[in-house]
Amino acid sequence: MNLLPPSSRAPRRAVRLALTAAAVGTLFAATACSSSGSSQDGAEGPVEVTLALDWTPNTNHTGIYVAQQLGWFKDAGIDLKIVPYGTTSPETLVANHKADFGISYQEGLTTARAAGQDITSVYAVTQKTNVTIAVSADRTDITSPKDLDGKTYAGFGAAYEKPLLRSVIKNAGGKGDFTSVALSTSAYSALYAGKADFAMPMPTWEGLEAKLSGKPLKNFELTDYGFPQIYSTLIASSDRYLKADTATAKKFIGAVERGYAYAVDHPANAADLLIKANKSTLTNTELVHESEELLAASYYRAADGSLGTQSAERWKAFADFAYESGLLSDANGKKLTTAPDTSSWFTDDYLTEKS
């Protein structure tokens, strides 16, 4: 099997985590998306708002493209500029006020906030952990994560991968001993080809892609084995922007919320709008439609039916895991000596229902 197409999403998690922790001084020289206060509340005409993507456009971004295609940002007085994914992570762009908003994820934002960066989660796109441990469906010798002892994991080299996998395997009754190889975008190809025993794909993309290509996977949900639920995709901003442009931020999130509500209620139409806006990258339309249906049915809405909401318990649980695993460092690169207080790392104040 060939490498996954550019629209594949899971590699972004490791790539961006490395970028988030990197020095930022030289990164902005090549960045054209200066923003941060591109206009002020009450200014005449549409307000320009920049949003940095975390990877090539995909179904995690559907609500944003729906709102853009249907004119809902324009109706809110917003001129949305979507910044393509590049060598600088969205977390870095947002925290250094080079983008007003960015697509992020709980692991990346946790790392950035622990290091003292100015970034806050304002909207949880996915309410259910959108990554699993997966093996080929025909592996009868692997019926539980405990059977992964002694096996080979194909990953991306992110610091959190090994501690996460050890935790899940041990909780399943294993020892947590396995071989790890960093293959980046080749990880899933290795799994499909039988050159690795397991990987961590997104069930809403790589899992569906495997099924459609005739190589179905068997998945183990992380939360079934004691790992905390995480926000796999979220939208973040900076405290500086949120305070300076509060009204615009609320209008932006309002349009986003409206877009994802539409995606939940009309997944087929939403998929078509996403594809229309990204014809050159989203060429596997069957995959896009199946992904959208699954996200709409099981990921976008929380158990109580809400969109975008976040909980203090979930933020604390993952940060505690990251701290206990020695994954968090301060602005000087020194390991944290106490678990961080995550109460200010997210806010629901910009959601429509909270306004």
N, C-alpha and C positions, 0 to 999 in steps of 0.2 A: 504493500500500500504506500502511496506517495505521502509526503508530508501534508499536514492539514493546511487548508487554504488560509489566506490572510485574515479571514473573518473569525478564525479560531480565537477563543478568548482565554482559556485557562493559563497559558504561559505568562500572561500579563501580571499575574499575581506575584510570581517570583521576580520577574524583570523589574516591576515597579517597586517592589519592596527594596531591592538593591538601590534603585535610583533615589528613593525617598531618603535613605540613610546616607547618600553620597553628599560630598561638599557641593554647594550650589553656586559658588562664586563665578565659575567660568561657564556655567550652563546657560545663563540668561543672555549671553552675548549673541547667541544664534536664535534667540526666541523673539518672534515678531508680535506676540500677543500681549503687548502691554495693555493693562486695563486698570484695575483698582481705582475706582472713582472716575471712570470714563465720562460719567455725568452724574449730576446730583438730583436728589428728590426734588420735584417741582420744576425741573428744567423744561423748556419748551421743546416739543418734538419728542420722538421716541428716545428712550434711554438705551444706550448700548450696553449689553451684558454679554460677557464672555464665559463660555463653558468649555473646559478642557476635557477631552475624551481620554479614557483609560486604555483604549485599544481601537481597532478599526470598528466602525459602526456594527452593532449587533442587537439582538433582541433584548439585552439588558437596557438598551437606550430607547426602546420603542416609544415610551410615553413622551419623551422629549421630541422625537421626530414627528409623532402624531400632532402634538401641540403646535409644532412649527408648520407642518403641512396644512393644518386646518386654520391657521391664522390666529391661534389663541395667544401667542406671545405678542403679536402685533396688536390684538385687541386690548391687551394689558398695557400697551404703550412701551413695549420692549422690542428692541432690535437685537435679536439673538445672534451672536457670532459663535459658531461651534469651531473650536480649535482642534485640529486633527492630532491624534496621538503622535508623539515624537520621542526624542531621546530624553526629555525632561519629564518626570512623572507629574501627574496632575496634583499630587500632594505638595510637591515642591513649588509648582506654579502658584497654587492657591496660597500656601503659607508665606510666600515671598511677594504676594500681591501683584502677580503677573497675570492672574486670571481671577474672575469674580467667583466662579464656581468650578468644581471639577468632579468627575466620576471617580469615586474611591471605593474602598472596602475596609472592613473593620481591622484586619491585620495591619494594613498599611497606615491607616490613620492612628492606630494605637502606637505604632513605632514612632510616627512623626510627633504625636503629642507628648510622648514620654521624653522626647528630645527637646521639648519646649517650643515646637513650631506652632505658628498661629493658624490653626485649622480646626474646624468644628463640623460635625456631621449634622445636616439639616433635613435630610430625607432618606429613609431606608427604602430602596427600590425593591429589594427582595427580603421577604420576612422569614424565609426558611433557608437554612444553610444550603448553598448551591454548589457544593462540591462533595464528592463521595470517594471512598476507596473502592476501586473497581478491578475486577479480574475478568478474563475471558469467560463467557457463560458456560463453556464446555469443560471448565476446570472442576471436575468432580472431587479432586483432592483438596480443594479449598472451599469449605462451607462456612467458615467464620474467620474473622481477622486473626484469631489465634493460630490459624494454619499458615500465616504469612511469615512465621519464624523461619529463618534460613532461606527465605526467598529474596528475589531481586526487585527493588523498587525503581521505577523510572520516573525521575522528577526533574526539577528545575533549579535546584541548588539554593532555595530560600531557607533561611535559618529556622523557620518554624516547622518545616516539613518533618524532620526526624523526631523532634519532641512530640509533635501531634501524633504521628504514627505509632511511636512507642507507647504513648498513653492509651490509644485505642486498642492496640494489640494486647497490652497488659490487662486492660479492663475486660478483654474477651477471654482471658485465661492463659495468654501466651507470655513469653519472656521479653518480647520487644527487640529481638535480635534479627536484623535483616541487613542485606547489602543494598546500598543506595548508589545509583549512578545518575549524574546530572546530564540530561540529554536535551534540555530546553524543548524546542518545538518538535524534536524527534521522539519525545517520550511516548506519545500515543502510538506512533508508528511501531515503536519497539514492542509495546503491549499487544497491538493487533497482530504483529508478526511472530509473537511467541518468544521474542528475545528478552523480554522482561515479564515478571510474574504479575505485577500490579502497578497501578498509577492512581492519580487523583484527578479525575475529569469532572467537568460540570455535567450533570445528568440532563440539563436543558440544552446542551449543545453537543459536546463530544459523545455523550452517551447515545443521543439520538442519531448522530452521524454514524456511529458504529453499527447501530441497528439497521439503518438505511443501507449501509454498505455490505450487509450480510455478516457482520462480525459483532454480534450482540455481546453486551457486557453484563456481569453480575455485580451488583452494587451493595456495599455495606455503608449504611448511614452512620456518620460520625456520632450523632446524638444518641444512637441506640447503644453506644458503648461508652457513655459517660462524658463525651466531649461536649463543651458548651455550645449552644446554638449561636451562630454568628451572622452578621449582616454581610453577605457576600458581595453585594453591590449597594452603594449609597452615594448620595450627593453631598459634597462638602463645600464650605465657604470659609472665609477668615472672619475672626471677630471684628477686625478693623472694618471690613466691608459691611458686615451685618449691622454694625453700629452707625456707619456713615450713610448707608443706603437702605435703611430698614424697610421703607415702603416699597421700594423696588424689589428687594429680596422677597417680600411677602407676595408680590404680584408674580414674580418669577416662579416661586414654589407653587402658587395657586394654579398657574398654567400647567406646570409639570404634573401636579396632582390630577388635574382634569384630563391630561393626556393618558396617564396610567389607568384612570377610571374607565376611559374609553377602551383601552386595550383589554381590560378585564371583561367588559361587556361585549366588545366586538373584536375578538382576537384575529379573525380572518381579515377584516378590514384594516386593522392596525398593522398587521404584517404586510399587507399590500402598500400601505403608506410608507412604512419603513423601507421596503424594497424600492419603491418609487424614488425615494430620496437618496438611495445608495445603490443604484443599478450596477455600477462597476465592481462593487465588492460583494454584494449579496446576490450571487448568481445561482446558488442552490436554493431555489424558492421553496421546494418541498421541505427542506430542513428548517428554513425560516418559519414557515407556517406551523410545523409540528412544534418547534421551540416555543413559538408564541402561544399556542394552545396550552402547553404544559405550564408555562409561566403564569398565564392568566388563571388557570385552574388551581394552582398549588403554591405559587410563590409571591405574587404581587401583594395580596391582601393578608393581613394578620388574622389570627384566629377570631378576633372580635369584628372582623370585616373592615377594619381601618386600613388606610393607605399611608405609607411613609412614616408611621409611628415607630418609636424606639423605646427601649426600656433600660433603666439604670442597672437592673440585675444582669442583663445580658452584657452590657459594656463592662461591668465589674468582673464578671465571671471570666471573660476572655483575657482581660488585662491581668487578672490574678494568675491565670495559666501562663501567660507570656512572662510575667515577672518571676514566677517560681521556676520557669525553665531557663532563666538567665538570658532572655531575649531582648530586654529593654535597657537602653542606655540613655544617659542625659545628653545635654547639648555638647558636652566635652568628650563624649564617647565613653564615659565611665558607667559601669553597670549600676543600675538603681539598687539602692540598699533597703528601700521600703516599697511596698506595693503602691502604685499611683492611685490618686483619687480621680476617678473618671467622671464625676458628676457634672463637670462642665464641658465634657468632650462631645456632647451631643445636645440638641434642643429640638423640641417639637413646636416651638413658639411660632414658626413661620408657616405651619400647616393651616389650611383653610378652616378646619374645624376648631383650631385653637385661636383663631384671630378674633 
